[in-house]
């Protein structure tokens, strides 16, 4: 996971377009959702597509990294 994030961060530095990550929630959960969101914020990654995240849990996911 870290190698993928590092690659995405490098790509985001080289292009002036929004860069999104797509992943299943279990991978993010294992990596650490708060850690994932903070890494994205620090490396100019614009967002995440998490297709298997239920809407009711999405509210919690959206609250990570705030503050």
PDB file of N, CA, C and O in Angstrom:
ATOM      1  N   UNK A   1       0.829  -1.185   0.000  1.00  0.00           N
ATOM      2  CA  UNK A   1       0.000   0.000   0.000  1.00  0.00           C
ATOM      3  C   UNK A   1       0.876   1.252   0.000  1.00  0.00           C
ATOM      4  O   UNK A   1       0.603   2.210  -0.723  1.00  0.00           O
ATOM      5  N   UNK A   2       1.917   1.234   0.808  1.00  0.00           N
ATOM      6  CA  UNK A   2       2.765   2.419   0.884  1.00  0.00           C
ATOM      7  C   UNK A   2       3.438   2.715  -0.454  1.00  0.00           C
ATOM      8  O   UNK A   2       3.540   3.874  -0.856  1.00  0.00           O
ATOM      9  N   UNK A   3       3.892   1.683  -1.137  1.00  0.00           N
ATOM     10  CA  UNK A   3       4.532   1.888  -2.447  1.00  0.00           C
ATOM     11  C   UNK A   3       3.545   2.500  -3.440  1.00  0.00           C
ATOM     12  O   UNK A   3       3.918   3.363  -4.235  1.00  0.00           O
ATOM     13  N   UNK A   4       2.299   2.060  -3.395  1.00  0.00           N
ATOM     14  CA  UNK A   4       1.272   2.626  -4.284  1.00  0.00           C
ATOM     15  C   UNK A   4       1.017   4.092  -3.956  1.00  0.00           C
ATOM     16  O   UNK A   4       0.905   4.921  -4.859  1.00  0.00           O
ATOM     17  N   UNK A   5       0.926   4.411  -2.684  1.00  0.00           N
ATOM     18  CA  UNK A   5       0.699   5.804  -2.280  1.00  0.00           C
ATOM     19  C   UNK A   5       1.885   6.681  -2.657  1.00  0.00           C
ATOM     20  O   UNK A   5       1.706   7.808  -3.118  1.00  0.00           O
ATOM     21  N   UNK A   6       3.090   6.168  -2.464  1.00  0.00           N
ATOM     22  CA  UNK A   6       4.278   6.942  -2.835  1.00  0.00           C
ATOM     23  C   UNK A   6       4.304   7.212  -4.337  1.00  0.00           C
ATOM     24  O   UNK A   6       4.653   8.310  -4.770  1.00  0.00           O
ATOM     25  N   UNK A   7       3.933   6.208  -5.127  1.00  0.00           N
ATOM     26  CA  UNK A   7       3.866   6.386  -6.577  1.00  0.00           C
ATOM     27  C   UNK A   7       2.817   7.439  -6.945  1.00  0.00           C
ATOM     28  O   UNK A   7       3.068   8.312  -7.777  1.00  0.00           O
ATOM     29  N   UNK A   8       1.654   7.350  -6.326  1.00  0.00           N
ATOM     30  CA  UNK A   8       0.579   8.314  -6.596  1.00  0.00           C
ATOM     31  C   UNK A   8       1.014   9.728  -6.221  1.00  0.00           C
ATOM     32  O   UNK A   8       0.722  10.682  -6.942  1.00  0.00           O
ATOM     33  N   UNK A   9       1.705   9.862  -5.104  1.00  0.00           N
ATOM     34  CA  UNK A   9       2.178  11.188  -4.683  1.00  0.00           C
ATOM     35  C   UNK A   9       3.168  11.747  -5.702  1.00  0.00           C
ATOM     36  O   UNK A   9       3.136  12.939  -6.009  1.00  0.00           O
ATOM     37  N   UNK A  10       4.035  10.903  -6.222  1.00  0.00           N
ATOM     38  CA  UNK A  10       5.002  11.349  -7.234  1.00  0.00           C
ATOM     39  C   UNK A  10       4.290  11.793  -8.506  1.00  0.00           C
ATOM     40  O   UNK A  10       4.645  12.817  -9.090  1.00  0.00           O
ATOM     41  N   UNK A  11       3.299  11.039  -8.936  1.00  0.00           N
ATOM     42  CA  UNK A  11       2.528  11.408 -10.125  1.00  0.00           C
ATOM     43  C   UNK A  11       1.807  12.731  -9.890  1.00  0.00           C
ATOM     44  O   UNK A  11       1.799  13.601 -10.761  1.00  0.00           O
ATOM     45  N   UNK A  12       1.206  12.882  -8.723  1.00  0.00           N
ATOM     46  CA  UNK A  12       0.467  14.117  -8.410  1.00  0.00           C
ATOM     47  C   UNK A  12       1.385  15.335  -8.449  1.00  0.00           C
ATOM     48  O   UNK A  12       0.936  16.432  -8.782  1.00  0.00           O
ATOM     49  N   UNK A  13       2.659  15.162  -8.116  1.00  0.00           N
ATOM     50  CA  UNK A  13       3.620  16.276  -8.167  1.00  0.00           C
ATOM     51  C   UNK A  13       3.929  16.678  -9.608  1.00  0.00           C
ATOM     52  O   UNK A  13       4.227  17.840  -9.884  1.00  0.00           O
ATOM     53  N   UNK A  14       3.855  15.713 -10.520  1.00  0.00           N
ATOM     54  CA  UNK A  14       4.268  15.954 -11.901  1.00  0.00           C
ATOM     55  C   UNK A  14       3.162  16.428 -12.830  1.00  0.00           C
ATOM     56  O   UNK A  14       3.443  16.880 -13.940  1.00  0.00           O
ATOM     57  N   UNK A  15       1.912  16.333 -12.397  1.00  0.00           N
ATOM     58  CA  UNK A  15       0.797  16.716 -13.249  1.00  0.00           C
ATOM     59  C   UNK A  15      -0.135  17.653 -12.494  1.00  0.00           C
ATOM     60  O   UNK A  15      -0.349  17.489 -11.293  1.00  0.00           O
ATOM     61  N   UNK A  16      -0.679  18.620 -13.187  1.00  0.00           N
ATOM     62  CA  UNK A  16      -1.562  19.600 -12.556  1.00  0.00           C
ATOM     63  C   UNK A  16      -3.035  19.232 -12.733  1.00  0.00           C
ATOM     64  O   UNK A  16      -3.861  20.083 -13.062  1.00  0.00           O
ATOM     65  N   UNK A  17      -3.349  17.980 -12.515  1.00  0.00           N
ATOM     66  CA  UNK A  17      -4.732  17.521 -12.562  1.00  0.00           C
ATOM     67  C   UNK A  17      -5.035  16.820 -11.241  1.00  0.00           C
ATOM     68  O   UNK A  17      -4.122  16.313 -10.589  1.00  0.00           O
ATOM     69  N   UNK A  18      -6.300  16.784 -10.840  1.00  0.00           N
ATOM     70  CA  UNK A  18      -6.641  16.064  -9.603  1.00  0.00           C
ATOM     71  C   UNK A  18      -6.299  14.581  -9.738  1.00  0.00           C
ATOM     72  O   UNK A  18      -6.564  13.965 -10.771  1.00  0.00           O
ATOM     73  N   UNK A  19      -5.719  14.026  -8.704  1.00  0.00           N
ATOM     74  CA  UNK A  19      -5.345  12.614  -8.705  1.00  0.00           C
ATOM     75  C   UNK A  19      -6.128  11.913  -7.603  1.00  0.00           C
ATOM     76  O   UNK A  19      -6.063  12.305  -6.438  1.00  0.00           O
ATOM     77  N   UNK A  20      -6.870  10.872  -7.980  1.00  0.00           N
ATOM     78  CA  UNK A  20      -7.694  10.117  -7.040  1.00  0.00           C
ATOM     79  C   UNK A  20      -7.138   8.713  -6.854  1.00  0.00           C
ATOM     80  O   UNK A  20      -6.514   8.150  -7.754  1.00  0.00           O
ATOM     81  N   UNK A  21      -7.375   8.164  -5.684  1.00  0.00           N
ATOM     82  CA  UNK A  21      -7.012   6.782  -5.380  1.00  0.00           C
ATOM     83  C   UNK A  21      -8.302   5.971  -5.371  1.00  0.00           C
ATOM     84  O   UNK A  21      -9.324   6.423  -4.854  1.00  0.00           O
ATOM     85  N   UNK A  22      -8.251   4.771  -5.943  1.00  0.00           N
ATOM     86  CA  UNK A  22      -9.402   3.874  -5.858  1.00  0.00           C
ATOM     87  C   UNK A  22      -8.950   2.618  -5.124  1.00  0.00           C
ATOM     88  O   UNK A  22      -7.947   1.999  -5.480  1.00  0.00           O
ATOM     89  N   UNK A  23      -9.706   2.257  -4.099  1.00  0.00           N
ATOM     90  CA  UNK A  23      -9.331   1.106  -3.286  1.00  0.00           C
ATOM     91  C   UNK A  23     -10.554   0.540  -2.590  1.00  0.00           C
ATOM     92  O   UNK A  23     -11.538   1.246  -2.371  1.00  0.00           O
ATOM     93  N   UNK A  24     -10.486  -0.725  -2.247  1.00  0.00           N
ATOM     94  CA  UNK A  24     -11.518  -1.312  -1.401  1.00  0.00           C
ATOM     95  C   UNK A  24     -11.300  -0.869   0.035  1.00  0.00           C
ATOM     96  O   UNK A  24     -10.174  -0.601   0.453  1.00  0.00           O
ATOM     97  N   UNK A  25     -12.384  -0.798   0.777  1.00  0.00           N
ATOM     98  CA  UNK A  25     -12.308  -0.294   2.140  1.00  0.00           C
ATOM     99  C   UNK A  25     -11.438  -1.172   3.034  1.00  0.00           C
ATOM    100  O   UNK A  25     -10.730  -0.650   3.896  1.00  0.00           O
ATOM    101  N   UNK A  26     -11.473  -2.489   2.851  1.00  0.00           N
ATOM    102  CA  UNK A  26     -10.677  -3.366   3.707  1.00  0.00           C
ATOM    103  C   UNK A  26      -9.192  -3.032   3.639  1.00  0.00           C
ATOM    104  O   UNK A  26      -8.500  -3.080   4.656  1.00  0.00           O
ATOM    105  N   UNK A  27      -8.699  -2.697   2.462  1.00  0.00           N
ATOM    106  CA  UNK A  27      -7.299  -2.318   2.305  1.00  0.00           C
ATOM    107  C   UNK A  27      -7.012  -1.055   3.103  1.00  0.00           C
ATOM    108  O   UNK A  27      -5.997  -0.964   3.794  1.00  0.00           O
ATOM    109  N   UNK A  28      -7.911  -0.082   3.003  1.00  0.00           N
ATOM    110  CA  UNK A  28      -7.731   1.169   3.752  1.00  0.00           C
ATOM    111  C   UNK A  28      -7.835   0.929   5.251  1.00  0.00           C
ATOM    112  O   UNK A  28      -7.094   1.522   6.036  1.00  0.00           O
ATOM    113  N   UNK A  29      -8.749   0.066   5.640  1.00  0.00           N
ATOM    114  CA  UNK A  29      -8.910  -0.261   7.058  1.00  0.00           C
ATOM    115  C   UNK A  29      -7.633  -0.905   7.606  1.00  0.00           C
ATOM    116  O   UNK A  29      -7.177  -0.556   8.695  1.00  0.00           O
ATOM    117  N   UNK A  30      -7.063  -1.838   6.853  1.00  0.00           N
ATOM    118  CA  UNK A  30      -5.828  -2.504   7.283  1.00  0.00           C
ATOM    119  C   UNK A  30      -4.653  -1.533   7.343  1.00  0.00           C
ATOM    120  O   UNK A  30      -3.823  -1.620   8.248  1.00  0.00           O
ATOM    121  N   UNK A  31      -4.577  -0.622   6.401  1.00  0.00           N
ATOM    122  CA  UNK A  31      -3.503   0.381   6.361  1.00  0.00           C
ATOM    123  C   UNK A  31      -3.688   1.411   7.467  1.00  0.00           C
ATOM    124  O   UNK A  31      -2.717   1.909   8.037  1.00  0.00           O
ATOM    125  N   UNK A  32      -4.940   1.722   7.761  1.00  0.00           N
ATOM    126  CA  UNK A  32      -5.286   2.758   8.738  1.00  0.00           C
ATOM    127  C   UNK A  32      -5.929   3.923   8.006  1.00  0.00           C
ATOM    128  O   UNK A  32      -5.251   4.661   7.291  1.00  0.00           O
ATOM    129  N   UNK A  33      -7.223   4.093   8.179  1.00  0.00           N
ATOM    130  CA  UNK A  33      -7.953   5.127   7.439  1.00  0.00           C
ATOM    131  C   UNK A  33      -7.404   6.514   7.760  1.00  0.00           C
ATOM    132  O   UNK A  33      -7.187   7.318   6.854  1.00  0.00           O
ATOM    133  N   UNK A  34      -7.179   6.796   9.032  1.00  0.00           N
ATOM    134  CA  UNK A  34      -6.665   8.114   9.401  1.00  0.00           C
ATOM    135  C   UNK A  34      -5.286   8.344   8.786  1.00  0.00           C
ATOM    136  O   UNK A  34      -5.006   9.427   8.272  1.00  0.00           O
ATOM    137  N   UNK A  35      -4.439   7.341   8.837  1.00  0.00           N
ATOM    138  CA  UNK A  35      -3.102   7.421   8.230  1.00  0.00           C
ATOM    139  C   UNK A  35      -3.212   7.669   6.727  1.00  0.00           C
ATOM    140  O   UNK A  35      -2.480   8.490   6.175  1.00  0.00           O
ATOM    141  N   UNK A  36      -4.129   6.957   6.065  1.00  0.00           N
ATOM    142  CA  UNK A  36      -4.358   7.103   4.630  1.00  0.00           C
ATOM    143  C   UNK A  36      -4.793   8.521   4.273  1.00  0.00           C
ATOM    144  O   UNK A  36      -4.243   9.135   3.359  1.00  0.00           O
ATOM    145  N   UNK A  37      -5.777   9.034   4.995  1.00  0.00           N
ATOM    146  CA  UNK A  37      -6.306  10.369   4.710  1.00  0.00           C
ATOM    147  C   UNK A  37      -5.243  11.443   4.962  1.00  0.00           C
ATOM    148  O   UNK A  37      -5.111  12.380   4.175  1.00  0.00           O
ATOM    149  N   UNK A  38      -4.500  11.312   6.034  1.00  0.00           N
ATOM    150  CA  UNK A  38      -3.436  12.286   6.317  1.00  0.00           C
ATOM    151  C   UNK A  38      -2.361  12.258   5.235  1.00  0.00           C
ATOM    152  O   UNK A  38      -1.880  13.306   4.806  1.00  0.00           O
ATOM    153  N   UNK A  39      -1.984  11.055   4.793  1.00  0.00           N
ATOM    154  CA  UNK A  39      -0.989  10.946   3.730  1.00  0.00           C
ATOM    155  C   UNK A  39      -1.481  11.631   2.461  1.00  0.00           C
ATOM    156  O   UNK A  39      -0.738  12.360   1.804  1.00  0.00           O
ATOM    157  N   UNK A  40      -2.736  11.385   2.131  1.00  0.00           N
ATOM    158  CA  UNK A  40      -3.302  12.011   0.932  1.00  0.00           C
ATOM    159  C   UNK A  40      -3.268  13.530   1.045  1.00  0.00           C
ATOM    160  O   UNK A  40      -2.885  14.215   0.097  1.00  0.00           O
ATOM    161  N   UNK A  41      -3.662  14.050   2.183  1.00  0.00           N
ATOM    162  CA  UNK A  41      -3.690  15.501   2.374  1.00  0.00           C
ATOM    163  C   UNK A  41      -2.290  16.107   2.268  1.00  0.00           C
ATOM    164  O   UNK A  41      -2.122  17.178   1.685  1.00  0.00           O
ATOM    165  N   UNK A  42      -1.303  15.439   2.819  1.00  0.00           N
ATOM    166  CA  UNK A  42       0.066  15.954   2.803  1.00  0.00           C
ATOM    167  C   UNK A  42       0.731  15.845   1.430  1.00  0.00           C
ATOM    168  O   UNK A  42       1.736  16.509   1.175  1.00  0.00           O
ATOM    169  N   UNK A  43       0.181  15.016   0.550  1.00  0.00           N
ATOM    170  CA  UNK A  43       0.819  14.761  -0.743  1.00  0.00           C
ATOM    171  C   UNK A  43      -0.025  15.182  -1.941  1.00  0.00           C
ATOM    172  O   UNK A  43       0.171  14.683  -3.049  1.00  0.00           O
ATOM    173  N   UNK A  44      -0.954  16.090  -1.723  1.00  0.00           N
ATOM    174  CA  UNK A  44      -1.740  16.679  -2.801  1.00  0.00           C
ATOM    175  C   UNK A  44      -2.552  15.655  -3.600  1.00  0.00           C
ATOM    176  O   UNK A  44      -2.763  15.825  -4.801  1.00  0.00           O
ATOM    177  N   UNK A  45      -3.001  14.597  -2.929  1.00  0.00           N
ATOM    178  CA  UNK A  45      -3.884  13.621  -3.569  1.00  0.00           C
ATOM    179  C   UNK A  45      -5.313  14.081  -3.293  1.00  0.00           C
ATOM    180  O   UNK A  45      -5.671  14.345  -2.145  1.00  0.00           O
ATOM    181  N   UNK A  46      -6.117  14.175  -4.326  1.00  0.00           N
ATOM    182  CA  UNK A  46      -7.401  14.884  -4.256  1.00  0.00           C
ATOM    183  C   UNK A  46      -8.553  14.119  -3.623  1.00  0.00           C
ATOM    184  O   UNK A  46      -9.479  14.744  -3.105  1.00  0.00           O
ATOM    185  N   UNK A  47      -8.533  12.809  -3.643  1.00  0.00           N
ATOM    186  CA  UNK A  47      -9.663  12.082  -3.089  1.00  0.00           C
ATOM    187  C   UNK A  47      -9.529  10.596  -3.285  1.00  0.00           C
ATOM    188  O   UNK A  47      -8.547  10.094  -3.833  1.00  0.00           O
ATOM    189  N   UNK A  48     -10.562   9.900  -2.813  1.00  0.00           N
ATOM    190  CA  UNK A  48     -10.557   8.442  -2.905  1.00  0.00           C
ATOM    191  C   UNK A  48     -11.926   7.943  -3.355  1.00  0.00           C
ATOM    192  O   UNK A  48     -12.966   8.458  -2.942  1.00  0.00           O
ATOM    193  N   UNK A  49     -11.895   6.938  -4.202  1.00  0.00           N
ATOM    194  CA  UNK A  49     -13.098   6.216  -4.599  1.00  0.00           C
ATOM    195  C   UNK A  49     -13.042   4.884  -3.856  1.00  0.00           C
ATOM    196  O   UNK A  49     -12.115   4.096  -4.044  1.00  0.00           O
ATOM    197  N   UNK A  50     -14.040   4.645  -3.016  1.00  0.00           N
ATOM    198  CA  UNK A  50     -14.089   3.421  -2.220  1.00  0.00           C
ATOM    199  C   UNK A  50     -15.443   2.767  -2.511  1.00  0.00           C
ATOM    200  O   UNK A  50     -16.404   2.991  -1.774  1.00  0.00           O
ATOM    201  N   UNK A  51     -15.531   1.956  -3.583  1.00  0.00           N
ATOM    202  CA  UNK A  51     -16.816   1.471  -4.065  1.00  0.00           C
ATOM    203  C   UNK A  51     -17.577   0.553  -3.113  1.00  0.00           C
ATOM    204  O   UNK A  51     -18.800   0.448  -3.209  1.00  0.00           O
ATOM    205  N   UNK A  52     -16.882  -0.107  -2.205  1.00  0.00           N
ATOM    206  CA  UNK A  52     -17.579  -1.034  -1.311  1.00  0.00           C
ATOM    207  C   UNK A  52     -17.854  -0.433   0.072  1.00  0.00           C
ATOM    208  O   UNK A  52     -18.205  -1.162   0.999  1.00  0.00           O
ATOM    209  N   UNK A  53     -17.700   0.864   0.219  1.00  0.00           N
ATOM    210  CA  UNK A  53     -17.951   1.525   1.498  1.00  0.00           C
ATOM    211  C   UNK A  53     -19.434   1.866   1.607  1.00  0.00           C
ATOM    212  O   UNK A  53     -19.933   2.670   0.821  1.00  0.00           O
ATOM    213  N   UNK A  54     -20.151   1.270   2.567  1.00  0.00           N
ATOM    214  CA  UNK A  54     -21.570   1.591   2.725  1.00  0.00           C
ATOM    215  C   UNK A  54     -21.768   3.067   3.067  1.00  0.00           C
ATOM    216  O   UNK A  54     -20.954   3.640   3.791  1.00  0.00           O
ATOM    217  N   UNK A  55     -22.831   3.691   2.564  1.00  0.00           N
ATOM    218  CA  UNK A  55     -23.051   5.127   2.808  1.00  0.00           C
ATOM    219  C   UNK A  55     -23.024   5.510   4.284  1.00  0.00           C
ATOM    220  O   UNK A  55     -22.490   6.562   4.636  1.00  0.00           O
ATOM    221  N   UNK A  56     -23.593   4.671   5.152  1.00  0.00           N
ATOM    222  CA  UNK A  56     -23.621   5.021   6.566  1.00  0.00           C
ATOM    223  C   UNK A  56     -22.217   5.028   7.180  1.00  0.00           C
ATOM    224  O   UNK A  56     -21.979   5.758   8.143  1.00  0.00           O
ATOM    225  N   UNK A  57     -21.303   4.250   6.657  1.00  0.00           N
ATOM    226  CA  UNK A  57     -19.917   4.273   7.128  1.00  0.00           C
ATOM    227  C   UNK A  57     -19.114   5.360   6.407  1.00  0.00           C
ATOM    228  O   UNK A  57     -18.075   5.789   6.907  1.00  0.00           O
ATOM    229  N   UNK A  58     -19.570   5.796   5.275  1.00  0.00           N
ATOM    230  CA  UNK A  58     -18.898   6.848   4.539  1.00  0.00           C
ATOM    231  C   UNK A  58     -18.824   8.151   5.305  1.00  0.00           C
ATOM    232  O   UNK A  58     -17.870   8.913   5.152  1.00  0.00           O
ATOM    233  N   UNK A  59     -19.829   8.411   6.129  1.00  0.00           N
ATOM    234  CA  UNK A  59     -19.820   9.634   6.945  1.00  0.00           C
ATOM    235  C   UNK A  59     -18.645   9.618   7.907  1.00  0.00           C
ATOM    236  O   UNK A  59     -18.009  10.647   8.134  1.00  0.00           O
ATOM    237  N   UNK A  60     -18.359   8.469   8.466  1.00  0.00           N
ATOM    238  CA  UNK A  60     -17.224   8.342   9.387  1.00  0.00           C
ATOM    239  C   UNK A  60     -15.919   8.515   8.611  1.00  0.00           C
ATOM    240  O   UNK A  60     -15.013   9.211   9.069  1.00  0.00           O
ATOM    241  N   UNK A  61     -15.820   7.892   7.450  1.00  0.00           N
ATOM    242  CA  UNK A  61     -14.617   7.994   6.618  1.00  0.00           C
ATOM    243  C   UNK A  61     -14.346   9.448   6.255  1.00  0.00           C
ATOM    244  O   UNK A  61     -13.197   9.888   6.293  1.00  0.00           O
ATOM    245  N   UNK A  62     -15.380  10.195   5.908  1.00  0.00           N
ATOM    246  CA  UNK A  62     -15.221  11.599   5.517  1.00  0.00           C
ATOM    247  C   UNK A  62     -14.730  12.454   6.667  1.00  0.00           C
ATOM    248  O   UNK A  62     -14.131  13.504   6.437  1.00  0.00           O
ATOM    249  N   UNK A  63     -14.970  12.027   7.907  1.00  0.00           N
ATOM    250  CA  UNK A  63     -14.536  12.805   9.068  1.00  0.00           C
ATOM    251  C   UNK A  63     -13.080  12.622   9.441  1.00  0.00           C
ATOM    252  O   UNK A  63     -12.546  13.395  10.236  1.00  0.00           O
ATOM    253  N   UNK A  64     -12.423  11.607   8.878  1.00  0.00           N
ATOM    254  CA  UNK A  64     -11.002  11.379   9.178  1.00  0.00           C
ATOM    255  C   UNK A  64     -10.160  12.494   8.592  1.00  0.00           C
ATOM    256  O   UNK A  64     -10.505  13.074   7.562  1.00  0.00           O
ATOM    257  N   UNK A  65      -9.074  12.783   9.245  1.00  0.00           N
ATOM    258  CA  UNK A  65      -8.123  13.745   8.725  1.00  0.00           C
ATOM    259  C   UNK A  65      -8.522  15.182   8.965  1.00  0.00           C
ATOM    260  O   UNK A  65      -7.709  16.084   8.760  1.00  0.00           O
ATOM    261  N   UNK A  66      -9.745  15.423   9.394  1.00  0.00           N
ATOM    262  CA  UNK A  66     -10.166  16.794   9.677  1.00  0.00           C
ATOM    263  C   UNK A  66      -9.489  17.237  10.959  1.00  0.00           C
ATOM    264  O   UNK A  66      -9.525  16.538  11.972  1.00  0.00           O
ATOM    265  N   UNK A  67      -8.887  18.378  10.902  1.00  0.00           N
ATOM    266  CA  UNK A  67      -8.207  18.997  12.059  1.00  0.00           C
ATOM    267  C   UNK A  67      -6.793  18.670  12.163  1.00  0.00           C
ATOM    268  O   UNK A  67      -6.119  19.127  13.086  1.00  0.00           O
TER     269      UNK A  67
END
